[in-house]
């Protein structure tokens, strides 16, 4: 039995940032940010301090994103987690962020790796 996925997840814990690329909602150009993240159940989570941040607005327009973390780059779908609809997940992600960074307030965004990216 391979323990590779567990080791990969363990390696991600050491990473401090991921790099998120969105498509500009007005320009259509790629926009990359460096941001704190957490990882849970094969998904990545980031938190926007402000729901009005440009990258959040870009995701609202086009949820297809690129993620670079720990030497890997992959496509993903971004999903804004609304606290009033998924309070348990929202709290869990904020708690993970508080443990890792000492901060976890804001709008939670889930990054779901595309299936093709999970096999490469």
Secondary structure in CASP SS format (residue, H / E / C, confidence):
PFRMAT SS
TARGET T0000
AUTHOR 0000-0000-0000
METHOD secondary structure of the structure
MODEL  1
X C 1.00
X C 1.00
X C 1.00
X H 1.00
X H 1.00
X H 1.00
X H 1.00
X H 1.00
X H 1.00
X H 1.00
X H 1.00
X H 1.00
X H 1.00
X H 1.00
X C 1.00
X C 1.00
X C 1.00
X E 1.00
X E 1.00
X E 1.00
X E 1.00
X E 1.00
X E 1.00
X C 1.00
X C 1.00
X C 1.00
X C 1.00
X C 1.00
X C 1.00
X E 1.00
X E 1.00
X E 1.00
X E 1.00
X E 1.00
X E 1.00
X C 1.00
X C 1.00
X E 1.00
X E 1.00
X E 1.00
X C 1.00
X C 1.00
X E 1.00
X E 1.00
X E 1.00
X E 1.00
X E 1.00
X E 1.00
X C 1.00
X C 1.00
X C 1.00
X C 1.00
X C 1.00
X H 1.00
X H 1.00
X H 1.00
X H 1.00
X H 1.00
X H 1.00
X H 1.00
X H 1.00
X C 1.00
X C 1.00
X E 1.00
X E 1.00
X E 1.00
X E 1.00
X E 1.00
X E 1.00
X C 1.00
X C 1.00
X E 1.00
X E 1.00
X E 1.00
X E 1.00
X E 1.00
X E 1.00
X E 1.00
X E 1.00
X E 1.00
X E 1.00
X C 1.00
X C 1.00
X C 1.00
X C 1.00
X C 1.00
X H 1.00
X H 1.00
X H 1.00
X H 1.00
X H 1.00
X H 1.00
X H 1.00
X H 1.00
X H 1.00
X H 1.00
X H 1.00
X H 1.00
X H 1.00
X H 1.00
X H 1.00
X C 1.00
X C 1.00
X C 1.00
X C 1.00
X C 1.00
X E 1.00
X E 1.00
X E 1.00
X E 1.00
X E 1.00
X E 1.00
X E 1.00
X C 1.00
X H 1.00
X H 1.00
X H 1.00
X H 1.00
X C 1.00
X C 1.00
END
